[in-house]
């Protein structure tokens, strides 16, 4: 049954995405706010499909820790879902993505229009400088910056090192960082077309204040995210026997 539901979901997901992408193409010629609104509608549609086709619900915890406006948000990355959900729960997010995504037809156009922060992962010092400049502008525009510290989607029980990009943002932009833990990989695993029924939990943890030593910050960030994620994963496995 889960496989049948998953197939149905991805068919609907594809059709919904095609409809939304085509419907909003004319908006590329006007103010980007229309594309931002389209991203929110698209994400809410996906949440609706997950709930009604896969019986997969979404729970947001720690909303009191969710920053509004200019902010740094560091999120665990287990599933494709994290790249979508912030369009629904934050206003005009600036997501840090790999530069190659800008070359994808239509999707890349929307990323450029909404000024996502594109980073050349092979660019080293120049890439870091560009990321900092784009991020500073995003904060100036009162946008939240979303970064996945591991730099890629990771399996639920993996322990990948955090990349130096988040440390650079924290040190140079002198802003608090809000860690985000989750268990999405249990229900929508990376590189998988299977969506299991249950409850994906995304939890905003208390922010880490600005001004810490770089190494202290990285240790604290990884500790909070990994410990929070481990609890949510254990909760998901216990409740749904995954």
C-alpha positions in Angstrom: 0.0 0.0 0.0 2.8 2.4 0.9 4.4 1.8 -2.6 1.1 2.4 -4.4 0.5 5.6 -2.4 4.1 6.8 -3.1 3.6 6.3 -6.8 0.4 8.2 -6.7 2.0 11.0 -4.7 5.0 11.4 -7.1 2.7 11.4 -10.1 0.6 14.2 -8.5 3.8 15.9 -7.3 5.1 16.0 -10.9 1.8 17.2 -12.4 1.4 19.9 -9.7 5.0 21.1 -10.2 4.5 21.3 -14.0 1.3 23.3 -13.6 2.8 25.7 -11.1 6.0 26.2 -13.1 4.1 26.9 -16.3 1.5 29.1 -14.6 4.2 31.4 -13.1 6.5 31.7 -16.0 5.0 35.1 -16.9 5.8 36.3 -13.4 9.5 36.1 -14.3 9.0 39.5 -16.0 7.6 41.3 -13.0 8.5 41.8 -9.3 9.9 38.7 -7.7 7.3 38.8 -4.9 4.9 36.9 -7.3 7.4 34.1 -7.7 7.9 34.0 -3.9 4.1 33.7 -3.5 4.1 30.9 -6.1 6.7 29.0 -4.1 4.6 29.2 -1.1 1.5 27.9 -2.9 3.6 25.1 -4.5 4.9 24.0 -1.1 1.5 24.1 0.5 0.2 22.0 -2.3 2.9 19.4 -1.7 2.1 19.3 2.0 -1.6 18.7 1.0 -0.6 15.9 -1.3 1.6 14.2 1.3 -1.2 14.4 3.9 -4.0 13.1 1.7 -2.2 10.6 -0.5 0.6 9.3 1.8 -1.0 9.9 5.2 2.2 11.8 5.9 1.7 14.7 8.3 4.0 17.7 9.1 4.6 19.0 12.6 6.6 22.2 13.3 7.9 22.5 16.8 9.7 25.3 18.6 7.9 28.0 16.6 8.8 30.4 19.4 12.4 30.0 18.2 11.6 30.6 14.5 13.2 34.0 13.6 11.3 36.5 11.5 13.0 38.6 8.9 16.8 38.8 8.6 18.3 35.7 10.3 20.6 32.7 9.9 19.0 29.3 10.1 21.1 26.1 10.0 19.1 23.0 9.2 19.8 19.3 9.2 19.4 17.8 5.7 17.9 14.3 5.3 15.3 14.7 2.6 14.2 16.7 -0.4 11.5 18.1 1.8 13.8 20.6 3.6 14.4 22.4 0.4 10.6 23.1 0.1 9.2 23.6 3.6 11.0 26.9 4.3 8.9 28.5 1.5 5.9 27.8 3.6 7.1 28.6 7.1 9.3 31.6 6.4 8.9 34.7 4.3 11.1 35.0 1.2 13.9 32.7 2.3 17.3 32.9 0.7 18.4 29.3 0.5 22.1 28.5 -0.1 22.3 26.2 -3.1 25.0 24.8 -5.3 25.6 26.9 -8.3 24.9 24.1 -10.8 21.2 24.3 -10.0 21.0 27.6 -11.7 21.6 25.8 -15.0 18.4 23.7 -14.7 15.8 25.1 -17.1 12.8 26.8 -15.4 13.9 25.8 -11.9 17.2 27.7 -12.3 15.3 30.7 -13.7 13.1 30.8 -10.6 16.2 30.5 -8.3 17.8 33.4 -10.1 14.6 35.5 -9.9 14.2 34.9 -6.2 17.9 35.5 -5.5 18.8 32.3 -4.0 22.4 32.2 -2.7 24.3 30.1 -5.3 27.7 28.8 -4.4 30.4 27.2 -6.5 31.6 24.4 -4.3 34.9 24.2 -6.2 35.5 27.9 -6.0 37.2 27.8 -2.6 38.1 31.4 -1.4 36.3 33.1 -4.2 33.1 31.1 -3.6 33.2 31.9 0.1 33.6 35.6 -0.6 30.7 35.4 -3.0 28.5 33.6 -0.5 29.3 36.2 2.2 28.4 39.1 -0.2 25.1 37.5 -1.3 24.2 36.6 2.3 24.9 40.1 3.6 22.6 41.5 0.9 19.9 39.0 1.9 20.1 40.1 5.5 20.0 43.7 4.3 16.8 42.8 2.4 15.3 41.4 5.7 15.4 37.8 4.4 16.1 34.6 6.4 19.2 32.7 5.2 18.8 28.9 5.1 21.9 26.8 5.1 22.4 23.1 5.3 25.7 22.8 7.2 26.5 19.3 6.0 26.4 20.6 2.4 24.4 17.6 1.1 21.5 15.3 2.1 22.7 12.7 4.5 21.2 9.3 5.5 19.3 9.3 8.8 22.0 7.7 10.9 25.0 9.3 9.2 27.4 11.7 10.9 28.8 14.0 8.2 31.1 16.8 9.2 29.7 20.4 9.0 31.2 22.4 6.2 33.0 25.7 7.0 30.4 27.9 5.3 28.2 28.2 8.3 31.1 29.2 10.5 32.1 31.9 8.0 28.5 33.3 8.0 28.4 33.2 11.8 31.7 34.9 12.2 31.5 37.5 9.5 27.8 38.5 9.6 27.8 38.5 13.5 24.2 37.1 13.8 22.7 34.5 16.0 22.1 31.1 14.3 19.0 29.1 14.8 19.6 25.3 14.6 16.9 23.0 13.1 16.6 19.3 13.9 14.3 16.9 12.1 13.4 13.3 11.2 12.2 13.7 7.6 14.6 11.1 6.3 12.6 8.4 8.1 9.5 9.1 6.0 10.9 10.6 2.7 14.4 9.1 2.4 17.0 10.7 0.2 17.3 9.2 -3.3 14.1 7.4 -2.8 10.6 7.4 -4.4 9.0 6.0 -1.2 7.0 8.1 1.2 6.0 6.3 4.4 2.9 7.3 6.4 3.6 9.0 9.8 4.6 12.4 11.0 7.6 14.4 9.9 8.8 16.7 12.6 10.8 19.8 12.1 12.0 21.5 15.3 13.5 25.0 15.7 15.9 24.9 18.6 16.9 27.9 20.7 19.3 30.2 18.8 23.1 30.3 19.4 24.1 33.8 20.3 26.5 35.7 18.1 30.1 36.3 19.3 31.3 32.8 20.2 34.7 31.5 19.2 34.5 29.8 15.8 35.4 26.4 17.1 33.1 26.7 20.1 30.3 27.7 17.8 30.8 24.8 15.5 30.9 22.3 18.3 27.7 23.8 19.9 25.9 23.9 16.6 26.7 20.3 15.7 25.9 19.1 19.2 22.4 20.8 19.2 21.4 19.7 15.8 22.6 16.1 16.1 21.2 15.6 19.6 17.9 17.1 18.6 17.7 15.0 15.4 18.6 11.8 17.3 15.7 12.4 19.6 13.2 13.0 16.8 14.5 10.0 14.9 14.1 7.8 17.9 10.6 9.2 18.5 9.6 8.5 14.9 11.0 4.9 15.0 9.3 4.1 18.3 5.9 5.5 17.4 5.7 4.2 13.8 7.9 1.1 14.2 10.1 2.1 11.3 
